[in-house]
Amino acid sequence: MSQKDLMRLFEEMAPGLRRYLSRFGSAISADDVAQDAFARLAAAKPGSIEAPRAWLFRTAHNIALNELKRQKIAATDAVGDIASLEHPCERPSPEEVLERTDEAERLRAIMQLLPERQRAALVLFKVEGLSHKEIGQRLGVSHRTVERYIADAIAFCYEYLSAFRAED
């Protein structure tokens, strides 16, 4: 479609398209949607649109619906997680506190069973947040050895905790 044909089509159809889009209410800008639809028509491959009027109205309709959906999603995102509003300060139940305390005690006991270097590497990594390189420097070993210490310690703890859980 030539530039001249597009301008003629715009002059003929823009008022009717804006009236049609006004049915979506003030939530959308009929002028912006109409302009966007005409821009898409202008960008279309020449000869690919057989009925420009129908295509224009359908495209404008779809653009308007997408805008309404976008606004609805944006409004919902602004509210956030509604479930968090119902219980703003959830605390664990007494049973959960007891379970966590028991598990922490078991973990402390298991960690005492670890070889000293594995326990030290695990504490430096998980509690103090040191890197493998930093732990290696403190313990006087390579970072690869630190990786092995930590992996072995975690596997050991996991195995014992799993055994405790199986007993419960």
C-alpha positions in Angstrom: 0.0 0.0 0.0 1.4 3.3 -1.1 1.9 6.3 1.3 -0.8 8.2 -0.5 -3.3 5.3 -0.2 -2.5 4.9 3.5 -3.1 8.7 4.1 -6.4 8.5 2.2 -7.4 5.4 4.2 -6.4 7.1 7.5 -8.5 10.2 6.7 -11.5 8.1 5.8 -11.3 5.5 8.5 -9.7 7.1 11.5 -12.9 8.8 12.9 -14.9 5.6 12.6 -12.1 3.6 14.1 -11.8 6.0 17.1 -15.6 5.8 17.6 -15.3 2.0 17.6 -12.5 2.0 20.1 -14.3 4.4 22.4 -16.5 1.4 23.4 -13.5 0.2 25.4 -13.9 3.2 27.7 -11.3 5.6 29.1 -9.0 2.7 30.1 -7.4 2.9 26.6 -6.5 5.9 24.4 -8.5 5.4 21.2 -6.1 7.8 19.4 -3.1 5.8 20.4 -4.6 2.5 19.5 -5.8 3.8 16.2 -2.4 5.2 15.4 -0.7 1.9 16.4 -3.1 0.0 14.2 -2.4 2.3 11.2 1.4 2.0 11.9 1.1 -1.8 11.7 -0.9 -1.5 8.5 1.8 0.7 7.0 4.5 -1.8 8.1 2.7 -4.8 6.6 4.1 -6.4 3.4 2.5 -4.7 0.3 -0.3 -6.8 -1.1 -0.5 -9.1 1.9 -3.8 -7.5 3.2 -6.8 -8.1 1.1 -9.4 -6.2 3.2 -7.5 -3.3 4.9 -10.6 -2.0 6.6 -11.5 -5.3 8.3 -7.8 -5.9 9.1 -7.5 -2.5 10.6 -10.5 -2.9 12.9 -9.5 -6.4 14.0 -5.9 -5.2 14.7 -7.2 -2.2 16.7 -9.5 -4.5 18.6 -6.7 -6.8 19.5 -4.4 -3.9 20.5 -7.1 -2.6 22.8 -7.7 -6.0 24.4 -3.9 -6.4 24.9 -3.7 -3.0 26.6 -6.6 -3.8 28.9 -4.9 -7.1 29.8 -1.6 -5.4 30.4 -3.3 -2.9 32.7 -5.1 -5.6 34.6 -1.8 -7.5 35.1 -0.1 -4.3 36.2 -2.8 -3.6 38.7 -2.6 -7.1 40.1 1.2 -7.0 40.4 0.9 -3.8 42.4 -1.2 -5.6 45.0 1.5 -8.2 45.5 0.8 -11.5 47.2 -2.7 -11.2 48.8 -2.0 -14.3 50.9 0.8 -12.4 52.7 -1.8 -9.7 53.7 -3.9 -12.3 55.5 -1.1 -13.3 57.8 1.4 -10.5 57.9 3.5 -12.0 60.6 3.4 -15.8 60.4 5.4 -17.5 63.1 6.1 -21.2 63.2 3.9 -23.3 65.4 5.2 -24.6 68.7 5.5 -28.1 67.0 7.6 -26.6 64.2 9.8 -24.8 66.7 10.3 -28.1 68.6 11.1 -30.0 65.4 13.6 -27.4 64.3 15.3 -27.4 67.7 15.5 -31.2 67.7 17.0 -31.2 64.2 19.5 -28.5 65.2 20.6 -30.6 68.2 21.0 -33.7 66.1 23.1 -31.7 63.6 25.3 -30.4 66.3 25.8 -34.0 67.6 26.5 -35.2 64.1 29.0 -32.5 63.5 31.0 -33.5 66.6 31.4 -36.9 64.9 33.1 -35.3 61.8 36.9 -35.3 61.5 38.3 -32.0 62.7 39.3 -30.6 59.3 36.0 -31.5 57.7 34.1 -29.9 60.5 36.3 -26.8 60.3 35.9 -26.5 56.6 32.1 -26.9 56.8 31.7 -24.3 59.5 34.0 -21.8 57.7 32.0 -22.3 54.5 28.4 -22.5 55.8 28.6 -20.3 58.9 31.3 -17.8 58.1 30.7 -17.7 54.4 34.3 -18.1 53.3 35.3 -19.2 49.9 37.1 -22.4 49.2 40.3 -20.5 48.6 40.1 -18.6 51.9 39.3 -21.8 53.8 42.3 -23.5 52.1 44.6 -20.7 53.2 43.3 -21.0 56.8 43.7 -24.8 56.9 46.8 -24.9 54.8 45.4 -27.1 52.1 44.4 -26.7 48.4 41.0 -25.4 47.4 40.3 -28.9 45.9 40.9 -30.5 49.2 38.6 -28.0 50.8 35.9 -29.0 48.2 36.4 -32.6 49.2 36.2 -31.9 52.9 33.0 -29.9 52.5 31.4 -32.5 50.2 32.3 -35.4 52.5 31.0 -33.5 55.6 27.7 -32.6 53.9 27.3 -36.2 52.8 28.1 -37.5 56.3 25.6 -35.1 57.9 22.9 -35.9 55.4 23.3 -39.6 55.9 23.0 -39.3 59.7 20.1 -36.9 59.5 18.3 -39.2 57.1 18.8 -42.1 59.5 17.4 -40.0 62.4 14.4 -39.0 60.3 13.7 -42.6 59.4 13.6 -43.5 63.1 11.0 -40.8 63.7 
